Amino acid sequence: MRTVVALLFMLGTALSMPVAAQWMWRDAAGKPVFSDRPPPADIPDKNVLQRPSGAARAVAPAPAPAAATASAPAATATPTPAGGQDKELEQRRQQAEAAEAARQKAAQEVQARARADNCARARQNKASLDSGIRITRTNAQGEREFLDDAQRAAEASRTQEIIARDCAPGAQPR
C-alpha cells in the first residue's frame, strides 16, 4: 500500500513539472498573462512576475555607434543563400501540387460513386418500367395516380438517357 502511495506521489510530482516551466507577467493593461514562452521584448523586467527555473531574461545588445554603422553597411551586407530558399519554395510548390492532385482525385472518386449510384437507380427504375407492373406517382395535390402508356414511355426514355450517360464505361462528370 505504501509503495502505491509513493508511486502515485512521484507520478503526480513528475506530471506537475511542466507547470513549473511557465512564465507569468503583467501586460500593458495590467492583466496577468501566463505562457510557456517568454514575454515580448516590450514588457519591462519589473512586470515579469514568474520565470521558469534557470531562465534568465535575454538582454538585447546595445546599438552600435552611428559612425560605425554608416560605413559598414556594404561590408556587412552578405547575400542570403538563395539555394536554400529555392529548395524550400520548390518543396512547398510540390506539396501544394500534391495536395491539389489529392483533392481532384477525391472529387473524381465522389463523382464516380454518384454516377454508379445513379446508374444503379436508373437500371432499377428501367426494370420496373419494363416489367409491366402498374406504377403510381403522387401528384401536386398529394393524390396517387397511375402512369398511362404515354407517361410510361416518356419515363422509360428519360431513364434510358440516364443509363446511357451514367452507366457508360468512360462516363464523363456532368
N, C-alpha and C positions, 0 to 999 in steps of 0.2 A: 504494500500500500504506500509506504513512504517513497519507494522508487518511482511509483506512478506520479505521485505529487511532485517529486523533484523533477521528473521528466517534463511534466506539464509546465512547471515553473521555468525551466530552461527554454522550453519551446516558446512560451509567452515572451520571455526576455529576448530571444533571438528574433522573433517576429516584430517586436517593437523597435528594433534598432533602426530601420529605415526612417521611422518617425523622427528620430533624433537628428537626421540629416535635413532638417527643414530650416529655411530662412524665414524670419519674421521682421517686417519693417512697417513704418507708417508712411503712407503715400502723401501726396501733396494736399489732399483733402483731410488728412489726419486719421484716416481709417487704417486699421491694421491689415496687412497683407501677408498671407502665408504662401510659400512657394518652395519648390525643391531647387530652384535656380536663384542665383544672387539677384539683388535688386538692381534696377537700371543705374547707370552712372550718375544721373541727376539727383539721386537720393543721397543726402549727406549721411556721414557715418553716425551722427547723433540720432538719426531716425531708424537705424538698424537695431532692432531690439534683440534678435537672437540669430546666431550663426551656427552652422554645423561645427562640430568639434574639428579642430585642425584647419579650419577655413579662415583665411585672412583676406581682408578686402584688398583687391588689386589696386594699386596706386597708379594712376596714369602718369606717364613720363612727362617731365616739364618740357614745354615747347622750346625748340632751338632758337638761338638768336636770329633776328630777321636778316642780318647781313650774310650769315652762313647759308640760309635757305635761298636767298636771292641768287647766289652764284652757283648753287648746287643743283638746280632742277634738271639741267641737261645731263649731269653726271649720274644722278640717282634714277633717272627715268630708264628703267630696264624694260625691254619688251616682254610682254606676257607670253608664256608658251602657248602659241596658237594651236599647236598639235593636240594638246590636252583638251582644249575647248572644242576643237573639231571632232575629236573622238567622242566626247560627251554629247555633242549635238547630233552626231551620226547615230549614236546609241539611242537617244531619245526619239529620233525620227523613225528608226527601225521599230522601236517599241510602239510608237503611235500607229505605224503601218500594220503591225501585227495585231494590235487591238482593233483597228478598223476592219481588218480581214476577218477576225473572230466575230465581230458584230454582224458583218454581212453574212457570214456562214450561218450564224444563229438565226438571222432573219429569213434566210433561204430555207432553213430547216422548218421553221414555223410555217412558212408559206406552203412547203411541201406537205406538211401534216394537214393543213387546212384543205389543200386540194384533194388529198387522199380521203379525208372525211367527207368532203362534198361529193366526191366520186362514189363513195360507198352509199351515201344517202340517195343520190340520183339513181343508182342502179336498183336500190330497193324500191324507190318510187316507180321506176320504169317497170319492174317486175309486177308491182301491184296493178299498174295501169294495164299491162298486157294480160294479166290473169283473167280479166273479165268480171271481177267482183264489183259490186256496187260501191262506189266511193262517194263519201259525203264531204261537204265543205260547209263551214259556218259563214253565213252572210253578215252584212253590216248590222242587221237587227238582232243577231245572235241566234238566228234560226238555222237548223240543219237543212241543207238542200243537196240533192243528188246530182252528180255530173251527168249531163246528157252526152251523146256520141260526139258532138262538135267540141264540147268542152274537154272531153277525154282526149280527143285527137290533138287539140291545141296544147294540153298539158303534156302529152306524150312527145310532141315536137319540141317543146321547151326543155323537157328532161333530156331528150336526145342531144340537144345542143350543149347542155351542161356536161353530159358524159363525154362528148367529143372534145370539149375544152379541157376538162379537169382529169380525165382518165387517160389521155394520150401519154405515151412514154416520155416524151420530151415536152410536157405541158409547161408553157411559159407562165410566169406570175402575171396576174392581172394588173 
